[in-house]
Structures are given as structure tokens and as C-alpha cells.
Amino acid sequence: MTPELIVTATLIAATFIYVLLCWVLPFGKCRTCSGQGHRRTWLLRKVTACRRCKGSGLRLRIGRRIYNQVADAHAQADAAAATKDRYTS
């Protein structure tokens, strides 16, 4: 096997695994609060809810966010086409 083929196969496998991960587990740990849902403030060391995840400790993965955007755009295009077909016939 050539090195280019090995690198290509590795990249395809990593992409497939990430897509599968985004489908099965769309949420990951919040990087700001490490999945705890709360943080200590810098000034008074007071415990508050994490602003990034709003206290849930979870965040939507980037790949799932992209998938949701594409799916929403597709649904809007289908709805627009159905509306256009309804008024033109």
C-alpha cells in the first residue's frame, strides 16, 4: 500500500466515525464548564450557571449543528416547492 492510500483510508475512516458519533451522540461535554453545568466567577468565586451551556453541561457537536442546518434548508426548500406547486396548478 502506498502512503497516500493509507492516509486517504485513515481520513475516510475518521470522517465516518465522526459522522456516526454525531448521529448517535449529538451532544458532547461543554468545554467551558467541563460538563458540570456551573462555573465559579472570577471576582467573588461565586458559583453560577455556565453561560455557554446554560447549566446543562452539554453542547451540540459541530457536525450535528451542520447537519441540522442542511436538514432545515432542505425542509424549507421542499416547503417552498410544495407551496409553489399548489399555487401554479
Contact map, one row per residue, 1 for C-alpha under 8 A:
11101100000000000000000000000000000000000000000000000000000000000000000000000000000000000
11111100000000000000000000000000000000000000000000000000000000000000000000000000000000000
11111110000000000000000000000000000000000000000000000000000000000000000000000000000000000
01111111000000000000000000000000000000000000000000000000000000000000000000000000000000000
11111111100000000000000000000000000000000000000000000000000000000000000000000000000000000
11111111110000000000000000000000000000000000000000000000000000000000000000000000000000000
00111111111000000000000000000000000000000000000000000000000000000000000000000000000000000
00011111111100000000000000000000000000000000000000000000000000000000000000000000000000000
00001111111110000000000000000000000000000000000000000000000000000000000000000000000000000
00000111111111000000000000000000000000000000000000000000000000000000000000000000000000000
00000011111111100000000000000000000000000000000000000000000000000000000000000000000000000
00000001111111110000000000000000000000000000000000000000000000000000000000000000000000000
00000000111111111000000000000000000000000000000000000000000000000000000000000000000000000
00000000011111111100000000000000000000000000000000000000000000000000000000000000000000000
00000000001111111110000000000000000000000000000000000000000000000000000000000000000000000
00000000000111111111000000000000000000000000000000000000000000000000000000000000000000000
00000000000011111111100000000000000000000000000000000000000000000000000000000000000000000
00000000000001111111110000000000000000000000000000000000000000100000000000000000000000000
00000000000000111111111000000000000000000000000000000000000000100000000000000000000000000
00000000000000011111111100000000000000000000000000000000000000000000000000000000000000000
00000000000000001111111111000000000000000000000000000000000000000000000000000000000000000
00000000000000000111111111100000000000000000000000000000000010110000000000000000000000000
00000000000000000011111111000000000000000000000000000000000000010000000000000000000000000
00000000000000000001111111000000000000000000000000000000000000000000000000000000000000000
00000000000000000000111111110000000000000000000000000000000000000000000000000000000000000
00000000000000000000111111110000000000000000000000000000000110010000000000000000000000000
00000000000000000000010011111000000000000000000000000000011110000000000000000000000000000
00000000000000000000000011111100000000000000000000000000011110000000000000000000000000000
00000000000000000000000000111110011000000000000000000000111000000000000000000000000000000
00000000000000000000000000011111111110000000000000011000111000000000000000000000000000000
00000000000000000000000000001111111000000000000000000000000000000000000000000000000000000
00000000000000000000000000000111111000000000000001010000000000000000000000000000000000000
00000000000000000000000000000111111111100000000001000000100000000000000000000000000000000
00000000000000000000000000001111111110000000000000000000100000000000000000000000000000000
00000000000000000000000000001111111110000000000000000001110000000000000000000000000000000
00000000000000000000000000000100111111100000000000000011100000000000000000000000000000000
00000000000000000000000000000100111111100000000011001111110000000000000000000000000000000
00000000000000000000000000000000100111110000001111000010100000000000000000000000000000000
00000000000000000000000000000000100111111000001111000000000000000000000000000000000000000
00000000000000000000000000000000000001111100111100000000000000000000000000000000000000000
00000000000000000000000000000000000000111111111100000000000000000000000000000000000000000
00000000000000000000000000000000000000011111110000000000000000000000000000000000000000000
00000000000000000000000000000000000000001111110000000000000000000000000000000000000000000
00000000000000000000000000000000000000001111110000000000000000000000000000000000000000000
00000000000000000000000000000000000000011111111000000000000000000000000000000000000000000
00000000000000000000000000000000000000011111111100000000000000000000000000000000000000000
00000000000000000000000000000000000001111000111110000000000000000000000000000000000000000
00000000000000000000000000000000000001111000011111000000000000000000000000000000000000000
00000000000000000000000000000000000011100000001111100110000000000000000000000000000000000
00000000000000000000000000000001100011100000000111111110100000000000000000000000000000000
00000000000000000000000000000000000000000000000011111110000000000000000000000000000000000
00000000000000000000000000000101000000000000000001111100000000000000000000000000000000000
00000000000000000000000000000100000010000000000001111111111000000000000000000000000000000
00000000000000000000000000000000000010000000000011111111100000000000000000000000000000000
00000000000000000000000000000000000111000000000011101111100000000000000000000000000000000
00000000000000000000000000000000001110000000000000001111110000000000000000000000000000000
00000000000000000000000000001100111111000000000001001111111000000000000000000000000000000
00000000000000000000000000111100001010000000000000001001111100000000000000000000000000000
00000000000000000000000000111100000000000000000000001000111110000000000000000000000000000
00000000000000000000000001110000000000000000000000000000011111011000000000000000000000000
00000000000000000000010001110000000000000000000000000000001111111000000000000000000000000
00000000000000000000000000000000000000000000000000000000000111111100000000000000000000000
00000000000000000110010000000000000000000000000000000000000011111110000000000000000000000
00000000000000000000011001000000000000000000000000000000000111111111000000000000000000000
00000000000000000000000000000000000000000000000000000000000111111111100000000000000000000
00000000000000000000000000000000000000000000000000000000000001111111110000000000000000000
00000000000000000000000000000000000000000000000000000000000000111111111000000000000000000
00000000000000000000000000000000000000000000000000000000000000011111111100000000000000000
00000000000000000000000000000000000000000000000000000000000000001111111110000000000000000
00000000000000000000000000000000000000000000000000000000000000000111111111000000000000000
00000000000000000000000000000000000000000000000000000000000000000011111111100000000000000
00000000000000000000000000000000000000000000000000000000000000000001111111110000000000000
00000000000000000000000000000000000000000000000000000000000000000000111111111000000000000
00000000000000000000000000000000000000000000000000000000000000000000011111111100000000000
00000000000000000000000000000000000000000000000000000000000000000000001111111110000000000
00000000000000000000000000000000000000000000000000000000000000000000000111111111000000000
00000000000000000000000000000000000000000000000000000000000000000000000011111111100000000
00000000000000000000000000000000000000000000000000000000000000000000000001111111110000000
00000000000000000000000000000000000000000000000000000000000000000000000000111111111000000
00000000000000000000000000000000000000000000000000000000000000000000000000011111111100000
00000000000000000000000000000000000000000000000000000000000000000000000000001111111110000
00000000000000000000000000000000000000000000000000000000000000000000000000000111111111000
00000000000000000000000000000000000000000000000000000000000000000000000000000011111111100
00000000000000000000000000000000000000000000000000000000000000000000000000000001111111110
00000000000000000000000000000000000000000000000000000000000000000000000000000000111111111
00000000000000000000000000000000000000000000000000000000000000000000000000000000011111111
00000000000000000000000000000000000000000000000000000000000000000000000000000000001111111
00000000000000000000000000000000000000000000000000000000000000000000000000000000000111111
00000000000000000000000000000000000000000000000000000000000000000000000000000000000011111
